[in-house]
Amino acid sequence: ELATDMRNAKALDEVTALHAKFLHRMRDRCLLHHRAAVVLDTINKILDLALQARSSFNEYERLVKLCNVEDDAGLDLSYSAQKTIVEKELDRIAKDFHRCTRLLVVVLEKICARGFHPHLEDLLIRLSFNCYFSARLSAPGSVP
């Protein structure tokens, strides 16, 4: 779109205005404006949760190995207690991830339903490829 408009431009001011309009449109399409802050915040939270999950899972793997050694040696169960704490942390991360993903799906469904940003439909399909979130949200007694 920008290339076509640029070819038809007659003056430098027109090129500058077309470029500014294009950048504004790209910012909107990428949901980087203040009205879409919830989307950006949710995506950042999901990425942060992924990092937390990897770190906690590494710790969990380490503790499982230590618990196996501990059981074989008949030692106290301090590693087992630590493992339980990490398991609870992994459960919390999974719940937060599910909550954030569900929120993102709901927001993207509303955006796509209004006809804004049709390019986001692909992202929506990937997030809820089997309509898991849509089905859960429309089921009787489900909590959004």
N, C-alpha and C positions, 0 to 999 in steps of 0.2 A: 504494500500500500504506500509506503513512504517513497519507494523508488519511482512509482508512477507519478505521484504528486510532484516529486522533485523535478522530473523531466518536463513537467508543464510549468514550472516556476519561471517567472520572467525576471525577478530581481532578488538580490541578496536578502532583503527584508522578508520577502515571501518565503525563501528557503529557511530562514531562521524561524519564522512563525510555524511553518510546516513541521520542522524538527521539534519545536517545543510542543506542538500539538501531539505529535507522535510519541514523545517521551511521556507526556501526561496520560495518553491512552495506554501505553505499556505499563505505567505505574498502576493504573486502575486494573488492568487485566491480571497483573501479578498480585493484586490485593495488598498493595503496599500503602494505601491511603488510610487516614485515621478512622474511617467508617468500618474498615475491615480489620481493625486491630485485634479483635477477638480471634480471627482466623490465624493471623501471624503468631499471636501469643500461644494459641493451642498447638500449632505446628512446632514451635520452639519447645513447648512442654513435652510433646511426644518425642522429640529428638533427645531431650534431656533424660526422659525416662528410659529411652533405649540405652543411653550411656550408663545410667544407674543399674539397669538390668544386667548389662554385660559385666560390670564391676562386681555386683552382688553374686552373679552366677560363678564368676571366677573364684570368689571367696567360698561359695558353697562347695564347689568342686574340691578345693583345698581341704576344707573341713571334713568332707566325706572320706577323703583318703586318710586323714588323721584319725577320724573315728574308727575306721577299719583297723588301723594300727593299734589304737587304744583298746579296742575290743579284744584283739588277739593277745595283747600284753596284760589284760586285766587291770588297766589303769583307771583312774577316776574319769568321770564323764564330762569334764569341762568343755571339751571340743563338741560334744553332743549338745550341750546347752547353747554354745555359740552357733551351732548349725541350726538350731531351732529359731534363734533370733534372725538369722539370715533368711530362713524359710518364710518367716513372717514379713520380712522386708520385701522378698520377692512377690509374695501375695499382695502386698500393698501396691507395689509397682504395677502388677498386672491389673489390679482394680483401677488404678489411676489411668493406665494406658487405655483400658476399655472405656472409661468415662470420657477421656479426652477424644478418643476416636469417634465415639458416639456423638459428642458435641460437634465435632468437625463435619461429620456426615449430615447432621441436621442443618447446620448453617449452609453447607454447600448445596444441599437439596433445595433450600429456600432460594438461594442465589440462582441456581439453574432453573427452577420452576418459574421465576420471573423473566427468564429469557436473557438475563445478564450473563456475560462471560460463558458462552457455550463451550469454550475450550476446557472449562473446569469439569465438564461432564465425564471426561476420561478419568480424571482424578477421583471423582465420586464413584465411578464403577470399580476402580482399583481398591478403594477403601472398603467398599461394601459389595464385592463382586457377586456374592450370592444373595444379596439383599438382606443380609443378616440383621443389620441395624434397622432397616426400614420395616421388616417384618416384626421385629421386637417392639418397635415404637408404636406400631398400629395394632398389636395384639391387645385384647382386653386385659385390663389389670396390669399392664406393663408400666414401668416407671421410666419416663424419658431421661 
